[in-house]
Amino acid sequence: MLRSLRAAAAALVLAAFVTPAGAAGIQGKKITLPSSERAVHVTQFKAPGTSPRPSVLLLHGAGGFDRQIANNERYAAQLAEQGFDAYLVYYYSDRDDQMMSNGINVFEQRYPAWAKMVGELAEYLEKQKDSNGKAGLVGFSNGGILATGASTLDPKINAAVIYYGTDPWPLGTPAKRFPPLLILHGDADQIIPVDAGKELAAEAKSLGGPADLVIYPGESHGFGARWDDKNATDAFNRAVAFLTKQLK
């Protein structure tokens, strides 16, 4: 399976995401956050009020956020409505984009640096004055694979939601820990088979971390993009409940 997943990683397209409500009123703001490699472009969706709140970093699939920007902004805005500061994280650098536009697969090569960067962003946000000191990840497809890598490297990441992802195989070393995980996968996924989600859950549990695996019968890769699909709404609601439990 590992070989097939590596081949698929270069070709995955972004899975768009669905929220159960209409367009949320919270608007995104484009900012940069610091990391040791570079200033990282993000779109920030601030939760209402002044009470300390957790941060949630959203990690895109291979196609980036912009192919389905309205859907991704809606997902982040709805998280903000639920009391999380949400961030769409553009973890590709300009050079990454250039190389990929020339047909070069940078996923394995750049993965360790991206995972380190995500951890640095989470730690930075946890230290801000309006933070409650906790941060979580929501990763989709390739971003789900990145979320497992970042969360196994950085113990300050408190939780991760993995939409159709895998264990952090591009790190090249076995994972030593995971935070609590919520793994969402369709059993008809032909790009990242559901067995990858099962293996991730089993690995996390073997390392002593809680892992909830939810399998959606008949759903294929990117099922969250189907706006009229009750399973997309169910997955979003589960993500909110999970993040609320783990981060608040």
C-alpha positions, 0 to 999 in steps of 0.5 A, spaced: 500 500 500 505 504 501 508 504 494 501 506 491 500 511 496 506 515 494 504 515 487 497 518 489 500 523 493 503 527 487 496 527 484 491 528 489 486 534 488 483 538 494 477 535 497 472 541 498 469 541 505 462 542 507 458 546 513 451 544 515 449 552 515 449 557 510 455 562 509 457 564 516 458 572 517 465 571 519 470 574 514 477 571 513 483 576 513 490 574 510 496 575 514 503 571 515 505 567 521 512 566 523 516 560 522 524 558 522 523 557 514 519 563 512 513 567 513 507 563 512 501 565 508 494 564 512 487 566 512 485 567 519 478 567 521 477 569 528 472 567 533 467 572 536 469 575 543 475 576 547 475 570 551 481 565 551 480 560 545 484 554 541 487 555 534 485 550 529 490 550 523 487 547 516 491 543 512 490 543 504 490 537 499 495 537 493 491 542 489 491 548 495 485 551 498 484 556 492 480 551 487 475 551 492 476 557 496 469 559 498 468 552 501 474 552 505 473 559 507 466 557 509 469 551 513 474 555 517 468 561 518 464 555 521 469 553 526 470 560 528 463 561 529 464 555 534 469 558 538 475 556 535 480 561 531 481 558 524 487 558 520 487 556 512 495 554 512 498 555 505 504 551 507 507 551 500 512 556 498 513 560 492 518 555 490 514 549 491 509 552 487 514 553 481 516 546 482 509 543 482 507 547 476 513 544 472 511 537 474 516 535 479 513 531 485 515 535 492 511 531 497 516 527 500 522 531 499 518 537 502 514 533 507 519 533 513 520 541 513 512 542 512 511 538 518 516 542 522 513 548 520 506 546 522 508 545 529 512 551 529 505 555 527 501 551 532 506 553 538 506 560 536 499 561 536 498 557 543 503 563 546 498 569 543 494 573 549 488 571 546 489 563 546 487 558 551 494 555 550 491 549 545 492 548 538 489 542 533 489 540 526 484 539 521 488 536 515 484 533 508 487 528 503 495 530 503 494 535 508 491 529 513 498 526 511 501 532 513 497 533 520 499 526 522 507 528 521 506 534 524 502 532 530 507 526 531 513 530 531 510 536 536 507 534 542 504 541 543 499 539 538 493 537 542 488 534 537 488 532 529 482 531 525 484 527 519 480 527 513 482 521 508 489 521 510 494 516 512 500 515 517 506 520 516 510 515 512 514 520 508 518 522 515 521 515 514 521 513 521 516 510 525 511 515 529 513 515 537 506 518 539 500 521 536 495 526 540 487 524 540 485 523 533 479 523 529 479 519 522 474 520 517 474 516 511 470 513 506 470 505 504 469 506 497 476 511 497 480 509 491 485 514 492 487 513 499 484 506 501 480 506 507 485 501 510 490 506 510 485 510 515 484 503 519 492 502 519 493 509 522 487 508 528 491 502 530 498 505 530 495 511 534 492 506 539 498 502 539 502 508 541 497 509 547 493 515 543 486 515 543 483 514 535 476 515 533 475 512 526 469 513 522 468 510 516 462 512 511 459 506 507 459 508 499 463 514 500 469 516 495 475 520 496 473 527 498 466 526 500 466 532 504 465 536 497 458 534 496 454 539 499 447 535 499 451 529 502 449 528 509 455 524 511 459 531 509 455 534 515 456 529 519 463 529 519 463 536 520 459 536 526 463 530 529 470 534 527 467 540 531 465 536 537 471 532 537 475 539 537 471 542 543 472 536 547 480 536 546 481 543 546 476 547 550 
